[in-house]
């Protein structure tokens, strides 16, 4: 770990009630074969032992505590405190490959300054089996070509950048600013889309992180707003379909992604009983792709759910 006041890499770890997984994640940072870094833990108003675990690390981490404001606010706090010329983020429940930082720093040091972000592949991890990476090394020579370079047109389809896999130049944030606090859970996608208008990206073929799946993840929460659809459409209105190099997304794939977002939102809200929101999303899906069988299957599924709910209500004894 860096002992001087100007580390090369600032690692920002936003934490909210993270005691269950935090130490394992920190251990994967401390196991890096690259040592010129600082770790900034932003405790976003936790009610558990998150801060106590952070303090037990001693000088290996810098703890910042604040009232709960959400992950984008915590990330922005970390950015404000960061001293490094490179910025890395890791979620409190993910795991890094021990050679992640060294490979990515090496790549960015030798790359043109127009390359602002290096990111990589990841594997989903259940957290039950011991963490395992398929390769002992991380290659900074092998890239996913269609997800490298100017990637705005690809990022319109979906967010290919898992933040725990990425390393950013500080200059990215100096140019585009920080995270939009109004957009969780899409604040990370918004940021990389804005970055992709100004900087090129490089995606390593190597697996550099394990993405832990568990029931408490933000990605599994049900939101009243369809952030995915809102963000994609707002970006298209703001910037158009073409990237800085003139590349356009595959229009068939873009339509499919739009439709999948609407159907996913509808299915999630139907499951949670928000029928009005589900129907609204399905109507939009019908307008987008009236002949697509997936739309009508979702309508039929929603209708069956409504019938079952009505029958269940009718069979329930009247309340006093």
N, C-alpha and C positions, 0 to 999 in steps of 0.2 A: 504493500500500500504506500501511496505517496506520503512523504513526511514534510515536504516543502509546501509553501503556500500557494503554488501554482501548478496543480496536477494537470496532466494531459487530458484525463477523462474525468468528467463528473457523472456519477451514477445516481440517478434520481429514483427513489423508491417511495411512491405514495402508499400510505398504510392506513386502513380503517378497520378496527377490530380484527387485526391480522395475526394475533398471537398464535393461532393454530399452525400457521405455515411459515411464519417469518424467519425463524432460525434456519430452517432448511434452505430457504432462498438465500439468506445471507451467507451460509456456508458455501454455496455455489459461486458467490462473488469472491469470497476469500480464497477459494481454490483456483482462481485465475492464474495463468502463468505470466500474466502482465500485471505489474504492480504499481504503475504510475497513475493512481486514481484516488478519488475521494468518493465516499458513500454518503448521500444525503437522504435521511429518512424523514419524510414529512408525515407526522402523525395527525391525521385529519379528524381530531376529536374522538378518538377511540374510547370505548368504555371498558376495555379489557386490559390485558397486560402488555399491549403492544409497546408502549413507551418503556416499560421496565425491561423488556427484552432488548430494546435498542440500547438502553443505558448499560446493560451488561456487556456490550461489545467494546466498551471503553473508547479509546481514541480511534478505533477503526471506523467509527461512523460519526456523523454529525446529526443530531436529532433536532428537528424543528417541530414544535407543537402548535396547533392552531385549532380554532373552532371548526366544526364540520362544515365544509363547503362543497364537497364533491371532488371527484378525482381530477377534473380539469383545474380546479383551484389549487389543489395540492401539487399538481405538476407545475403550475405556474409559480408557486412558492419555491419549489425546488429550482426552477430555472433562474429565479431572482437571486438565489444564493450560490449558484454554480460558478466555479472558477475555471473550469477546464476549457480547452479549445475544442474538445469533442464532448458530446452529451449522449449518454445512454440512459434508457429507461428500463426498469424491470418491475413487473407486477409482483405483489407480495407473495404470490403462490406459484410462481414459475421458477424454472431451473435453467442455468446457463451451462453450456459446454465450457470446460476449463480453458479452452483456447479461443473462445469467442472474441474477447477484446483484442488480443494480440494480432489475430488475423485481420480484424476490421480496421484497427489503427494502421496496420501496415498498408492495407489497401488505400485508405484515404490519404495517407502521407505521400504516396507515390502517384495518386490520381490527380487529374486536373482539378482546379478549385471549383469548376462548374459541377463536379460531382459532389452533391451535398449530403447524400444518405447512402449508407451501406446497410443492407438487411439480409436476412437469410431464411432458410427453411426451418420448420419446427415440426415436432411430433406431439400429438395429443398423449397425455400421460394421465393414468388413473390415480396416481398418488398412492396406490396400494403396493404395486410391484416396485422394486428398487429402480431408481432412475437409471436409464441406459441410453447411450448415444450409439448410433450405428457405426460411426467411425471415430478413431482415436484422435484424428487430426481435423482441422478446419482449413480447407483450401481457399486461398484468396486468389486463385488462378481460374477457377471454374465458375461460370455465371449462367443464370437462366436468361437467355438472350431476349426473349419477348417481354420480360419483366424488368429489364435493365435499360438504361439510357433515359430518353424522354418518355415518361410512363403515364402522363396525365390521361391519355385516351384509355389506358388499361385500368387506371384507378376509378374511372367513371363506372366501370362494371361492378367492382367491389373493392374493398380495402385489402390489398394483398400484403400489407405491412403489419405483421404482428409486432407491437411496439417493443416487446421483450427481445426481439431479434435485431433491433435497429441500433445503429450508431450514427449520430448527426454531427455535422460541423456546427460549431456555435454560430457561424455566419448565417445559417438557415433561419434561426430565430431572430437574428438582427435584421434580416430582410423582411420576413413575413409576420413577425410578432409571435405572440404566445397562443395558448389554447383558448377556444371560445367556450366560456363557462356556461353558456346557454344550451350547449349541444350534447351533453352526455346522454346516451352512450356513444355518440358519433363524433365526439370532439377529436379523437385521434385520426379518423378518416378525413375530417375537415382539414386538419393540419397538414396531412401528407398531400392532399389534393392541392392546397395552396402552395406547398413547397414544390410540387411537381410542375408548377407554372414557371418557376425560377431556377430550379436545379435538376440535374440528372440524378438518377438512382442506380445502384448496382445491387443485384440480388445474387447472393452466393448460393451455389447448389448444396452446400453442406448444411446439415442440421445443426443449428447453433443454440437452440432452446427447446425445452420441454414445456408444453402448455398444459397445466394441470386442469382437469375437469372436475368440478364439484358443484354441489347444489347452491352454494352461496354466490356464484359468479354473477357479475352485472349483466353478462350476455344472456343469462337465463331469466332476467326479470321482465315483467310485463309493463310496458310504458303506454300511456294514453296517446302519445304522439308517434307517428310513423317517421322516426328520425332518418331512417335510411332513405326513404322516398323523398322526404323534404330536402335532405342534403344533396342528393344526386340532382334533383330538378333545379335547385337553387344554383348549383355549380354550372349546370348547362346554361341557365339563363345568364349567369354572370360572365362565363368565359366561352361559351359555345362548345361544340363537340371536338374541335381541332386542338391538338396540343401545340406547344411552341414550335415544334418541328413540322407541323402540318398533318401529322398522323391523326386519323379518325378511328373511333372504336368500331368494331364489327357491329353493324346496326341490328342484325338478327340477335346477336348475343346481348346487346344493350336492351332490346325489347324483352328478351327472356329474363334478364336480371330485374328489370322493372316489374315484370309480371310476378316473378318469384317473391319479390319484396312485398308486394300487395297481398298475395295469397298467404304468405307466412304471417303477416300482420293479422289478416282476417282469421286464420286458423287459431292463432295464439289467443286472440280476444274471444273467439267463440268458446274455446276451452275454458277461459276464465269467466265466462258469462257476460262479457261486454258485447251483447248482440248488436247494439246500434253501431259501434265502431267496426265490428266485423262486417256488417252489411255495407256500410259506407265504403270500406276497402274493396269489397267484392264488386260493388257497382263500378268503381274506378277500374278494376281489373277487367270487367266486362267491356267497358268502353275502349280499353287498350287492346284487348284480344278477344272479341266476341265469339270467335269460332274455336277457341282453344278448349280442349276437353278438360284441362285442369281446372278451369274456372267453374265449369258446370259440376264437376265432381265435388268441388269445395262447396258450391251452393247446395247440392244434395246432402252432403255431410252436415252442413249447418241446419238444413231443414229437419233432418233426423234428430239432431241434438235438441232442436226446439220442441219437437213432438215428445221426445223422452222427458224433457223438462216439464212439459204440460201434464203428461201422464203422471209423472212423479208428484207434481203439486196436487193433482186431483186425488191421488191415493193417500196423500198425507192427511192426518187428522187435523181438523180446524183448530187453530190456536185460540186460547181463551182471551 
